Amino acid sequence: MKRKVGYTWRLREVMAQHQIFTATELVPLLRERGIDLSASQVHRLVSGTPERLSLQVMAALCDILSCTPTALVATTAENAGVRKTATGDLPAPPANVAKLRPRAARILPDA
């Protein structure tokens, strides 16, 4: 059985719990911890869901927000539906197939 895994990035929620409401407030706090990201990079980190994140940035965020990585990332896992593949079985033809076939045309000579 295959499993489908996913995650939810909760940085904005955790920031709000610590009275940090904008990405620009986060920039100097990250710089104090040796993380030099531009304002636009921090904005994307706050407003979007990152696909990759350095552990140094994660550690700095956890230090700033006094939390653990599990507070920032909520994971999900569920069983994925199994796709059915074709077995080669064809449906049975209708009982009156002969009635559905066209009849041959007759060509008559010109009179």
N, C-alpha and C positions, 0 to 999 in steps of 0.2 A: 504494500500500500504506500503510495506516495504521500508526502506531507507538503503542504503549502505554508511557508513561513513569511511573516511580515513584521513590520514594526511601526510604531507611532512616535514621532519626535515631539517631545513635550517641553522643549526649552522655554517657549513663551509662557506657558502656564507656570513653570517653576520660577521664572523671572518675576512674574506678577506676584507670586506668593512672597517674594523677597523685596517687593516695592521697587523693582526695576522694570520700567515700562517701555523703554526705547533701546534700540540697538546702540545708539550713540553713548548711552550711559555705560554700556558694557565694554566699549573699546578701551578706555583707560584702565579698567579693572583687569582686562586681559594683558595689556602692556606691562602692568605691574608684575605680572607673572611670567614675562618673557615671551608672550605670544603677540607678534606684530602682524595683525590683520588690518586691512583697509576697512573704512566704514562700510563700503558696499559689500565686502566679504562677510562682515559681521551681520549686516542686514539680511543677506541671503541665508546665513546660518540661523538667524532668529525667525525669519518669516517663511522659510521653506523647510523641506525635509532633505537633509544631506544623505547622499548615497555612500560617501566615504568621509571619515573624520579621523584626524590624527589623535592618538592617545594622549598626546601632550595637551591638545586643545580640550579634550574630554576631561582630563585631570584638572586643568585650569578652571573650566566651567564648574566642576564639582566643588573645587575649593572656594570659588566665588560664591556659589549658591548653597554651600554647606550641605551637599547632598551626595548621593551615590549615583553611578551610571544608570541604575535601574529606575531612578526617579526621572531621568531625562529620556530614557528609551523604554517604551512599553512594547514588549514582543507578543506576537500571536503565532499560533501554529494550529493548523486544522488539517484534517484528512482531505486530500484532493480527490475529486471524483475520477474514477477510472474511465478512460475513454474506451468505448467499445469499438472493435475493429471489425471490418467486413469478414464474414466467414466463407464467402463464396457461394452461399445458398441463394438461389434465384427464386423469386416468387413463382408460384404455380401459374401457368397460362390460363386464361379464361376458358370455360368449358366450350363455348361456341366460337372458337377461333376461325373456323371455316366460313362463317357468316360475315366476318369482318374483312375478309380478303377481297380485293377488287376482282371483278370479272374481266376477262379479256375482251377487248373491243373487236367488233367485226367491221371490216371495211367492205362496203358495197360498191360495185362498179357504177359509173354514171350511166344513167339511162338515156 
